[in-house]
Amino acid sequence: MESLETELEAACELDEAALADAIETIGFECTRCGACCKGYEPEDGDSGDGGESTGDRNEPTADREPHTATVFPDEVRELQASTDYDWRDVARPMPYGLSEGDDGPEGETFEWALQTDSCGDCAFYTEVDDDTGACQVHDDRPLICRTYPFSVDLGGTSQPMGEAVDAEGMVRAHECDGLGRDISRGEAEELAAALKARAIREIEEAIGVRDNYQPAAVDGVVVHDSEGAKRVDGQPVDE
């Protein structure tokens, strides 16, 4: 298995023109359907994350899986600055590794996800009508939102966004109604640049989490990100 440092080198060497070529070949146009921003029905009746409290201010209902999109600490602060929201209005702990204790959710998890509303939809998603939606922070949206439905397969430890439905070179495309549509070269290049930036940022974050991780013997939920251990409000555990 390749080290994170080796993956980072590979990410830094990604050819944006080749990524743009791959994106053009696959094709994409956002239809504003909102599917990538909304919670969804669990499979096989499993309530999954939707039925488990994770320290959210607005916990998803038990019959829906919450929208889960990774957001980096600096991206949370950028969204705070553009919206004047509190940390917990912007981000929630990743649910993986948490459990429900006698006094509420508890445990250690890694990284943050965009906050969700009571339906499991992204807190920044607004439904315009039955067929289209809009992002309230579109100009400041995180890298994962800028690059969906694409990811880069570096052939190492990272497996971003799950199973792919299409692939071209190192680019993987994930389920989306907008795939297969014509895309201009300029838009493909813009997506490629963001995709490379995200690939680099994800690995840098993983390295930071690894290097800064120390078990935190505190009650409740602890989130480990590249800056260290934090509480659900974004404050360092040691403060």
Long-range contacts (C-beta under 8 A, 24 or more apart in sequence): 1-156, 1-157, 2-154, 2-155, 2-156, 2-157, 3-156, 4-156, 4-157, 4-203, 4-206, 4-207, 4-210, 5-207, 6-156, 7-154, 7-156, 7-157, 7-158, 7-203, 8-200, 8-203, 8-204, 8-207, 10-154, 10-155, 10-156, 11-152, 11-154, 11-196, 11-199, 11-200, 11-203, 12-200, 14-152, 14-170, 14-196, 14-199, 16-189, 16-192, 16-193, 16-196, 17-189, 17-192, 18-169, 18-170, 19-152, 19-169, 19-170, 19-171, 19-191, 19-192, 19-195, 19-196, 20-185, 20-188, 20-189, 20-191, 20-192, 21-168, 21-169, 21-188, 22-168, 22-169, 22-170, 22-171, 23-150, 23-168, 23-171, 23-183, 23-188, 23-191, 23-192, 23-195, 24-183, 24-185, 24-188, 25-168, 26-150, 26-166, 26-168, 26-171, 26-173, 26-179, 26-180, 27-179, 27-180, 27-181, 27-182, 27-183, 28-149, 28-150, 28-173, 28-176, 28-178, 28-179, 28-180, 28-181, 28-183, 28-191, 29-178, 29-181, 29-182, 29-183, 30-178, 31-132, 31-177, 31-178, 32-128, 32-132, 32-133, 32-134, 33-131, 33-132, 33-133, 33-177, 33-178, 34-121, 34-125, 34-127, 34-132, 34-133, 35-176, 35-177, 36-67, 36-145, 36-148, 36-149, 36-176, 37-67, 37-121, 37-122, 37-124, 37-125, 37-133, 37-135, 38-67, 38-119, 38-120, 38-121, 38-122, 38-125, 38-133, 39-64, 39-65, 39-66, 39-67, 39-116, 39-119, 39-120, 39-121, 40-64, 40-65, 40-67, 40-120, 41-65, 49-95, 50-120, 52-95, 52-98, 52-99, 52-100, 52-105, 53-100, 53-104, 53-105, 54-92, 54-93, 54-94, 54-95, 54-98, 54-105, 54-221, 55-92, 55-93, 55-98, 55-104, 55-105, 55-220, 55-221, 55-232, 56-92, 56-115, 56-116, 57-88, 57-89, 57-92, 57-115, 58-115, 58-116, 58-117, 58-118, 58-123, 59-118, 60-116, 60-117, 60-118, 60-119, 60-120, 61-118, 61-119, 61-120, 64-119, 64-120, 65-120, 66-95, 66-113, 66-116, 66-120, 67-114, 67-116, 67-120, 67-121, 67-122, 67-125, 68-94, 68-95, 68-113, 68-114, 69-113, 69-114, 69-122, 69-142, 69-144, 69-145, 70-94, 70-111, 70-112, 70-113, 70-142, 70-144, 70-202, 71-112, 71-113, 71-114, 71-142, 71-144, 72-111, 72-112, 72-142, 72-143, 72-201, 72-205, 72-225, 72-226, 73-112, 73-225, 73-226, 73-227, 73-234, 75-142, 75-143, 76-112, 76-234, 78-140, 79-124, 79-137, 79-140, 79-142, 82-137, 82-139, 82-140, 83-136, 83-137, 86-233, 87-233, 87-234, 87-235, 88-115, 88-232, 88-233, 88-234, 89-115, 89-123, 90-114, 90-115, 90-123, 91-115, 91-234, 92-116, 92-232, 93-221, 93-223, 93-232, 94-223, 98-221, 103-219, 103-220, 104-220, 105-220, 105-221, 106-219, 106-220, 106-221, 107-221, 107-222, 108-215, 108-216, 108-221, 108-222, 108-223, 108-224, 109-221, 109-222, 109-223, 109-224, 110-209, 110-223, 110-224, 110-225, 111-205, 111-209, 111-223, 111-224, 111-225, 112-223, 112-225, 114-142, 143-194, 143-197, 143-198, 143-201, 144-198, 146-191, 146-194, 146-198, 147-191, 147-194, 147-195, 147-198, 148-174, 148-176, 149-173, 149-174, 149-175, 149-176, 149-178, 149-179, 150-174, 150-191, 150-195, 151-195, 151-199, 152-195, 152-196, 152-198, 152-199, 154-199, 157-206, 158-202, 158-203, 158-206, 160-202, 171-195
